[in-house]
Amino acid sequence: MSTRLYAGNISFKASEEDLKDLFSKAGEVVSVKLIKDTATGRMRGFGFVEMASKEDAQKAISMLNGKPFMDRNIIVNEAKPQERRERGSVREKGGFGRGRRR
């Protein structure tokens, strides 16, 4: 069973292929996905790597977490499930845009 890892503090110059090469030193890489900003298309400095087994994932964490990769110390840990977001804008929920208080 595959295990999904979070990889953070990634150089904006890094490609998915660069990350795959790095993580494949720890075991079999199933997939790599670097996250881009939807508005600008620029890299956001983090992504997800799916390793073929839990053992490969643990090996990647111990081998790579905190280690230098393209002039940055990469953060690697097991990915947490994405939290469910409520629908609606901040304005609808009484957040920003209330106006000045006097």
C-alpha positions in Angstrom: 0.0 0.0 0.0 1.4 3.4 -1.0 2.0 6.2 1.4 1.7 9.9 0.6 4.4 12.3 1.9 4.4 16.1 2.3 7.6 17.8 1.0 8.0 21.4 2.0 10.6 24.2 1.8 11.3 23.2 -1.8 13.3 25.5 -4.1 11.2 27.3 -6.7 13.7 26.1 -9.2 13.0 22.4 -8.5 11.0 20.3 -10.9 8.8 17.2 -10.3 11.6 15.2 -12.0 14.2 16.6 -9.5 12.0 15.6 -6.6 11.4 12.1 -8.1 15.2 11.6 -8.4 15.8 12.7 -4.8 13.1 10.5 -3.3 13.9 7.4 -5.5 17.1 7.1 -3.4 14.9 6.0 -0.6 12.6 3.6 -2.5 10.0 3.4 -5.3 8.3 6.6 -6.1 4.7 6.2 -7.4 4.0 9.9 -8.2 5.2 13.5 -7.5 3.0 16.6 -7.5 4.4 20.1 -7.0 1.7 22.6 -6.0 1.4 25.8 -8.1 -0.5 29.0 -7.3 -3.7 28.9 -9.3 -3.7 32.6 -10.0 -0.1 33.1 -11.0 1.0 29.6 -12.0 4.2 29.9 -9.9 5.4 27.2 -7.6 4.4 27.5 -4.0 7.4 25.7 -2.5 5.7 22.4 -1.5 4.3 19.3 -2.9 3.4 15.6 -2.4 5.4 12.5 -3.1 3.7 9.1 -3.1 6.0 6.2 -2.1 5.2 2.6 -3.1 5.3 1.3 0.5 5.1 2.5 4.1 8.7 1.3 4.6 9.9 3.4 1.6 8.1 6.4 3.0 9.7 6.0 6.5 13.1 5.6 4.9 12.5 8.8 2.8 11.5 10.7 5.9 14.6 9.6 7.9 16.9 10.1 4.9 15.7 13.5 3.7 13.9 15.5 6.4 16.0 18.6 7.2 18.6 17.8 4.6 19.8 20.3 2.0 18.2 20.1 -1.4 18.8 22.9 -4.0 20.1 25.4 -1.4 17.2 24.8 1.0 16.6 22.3 3.9 13.7 20.2 2.7 10.9 19.2 5.1 9.5 15.7 4.7 6.8 14.1 6.7 3.7 12.0 6.3 0.9 13.9 4.6 -2.2 14.6 6.6 -5.6 14.4 5.1 -6.8 17.7 3.6 -9.2 19.4 6.0 -12.7 20.0 4.6 -13.3 23.7 3.8 -16.7 25.3 4.3 -18.3 26.9 1.2 -18.9 30.6 1.0 -16.8 33.6 1.0 -15.1 35.3 4.0 -17.5 38.2 3.5 -20.6 36.0 3.8 -19.2 34.6 7.1 -18.8 38.1 8.6 -15.0 38.3 8.1 -13.3 41.0 6.1 -15.2 43.9 4.7 -17.3 44.8 7.8 -16.3 48.4 7.5 -14.5 50.7 10.0 -15.3 50.6 13.6 -15.8 53.9 15.4 
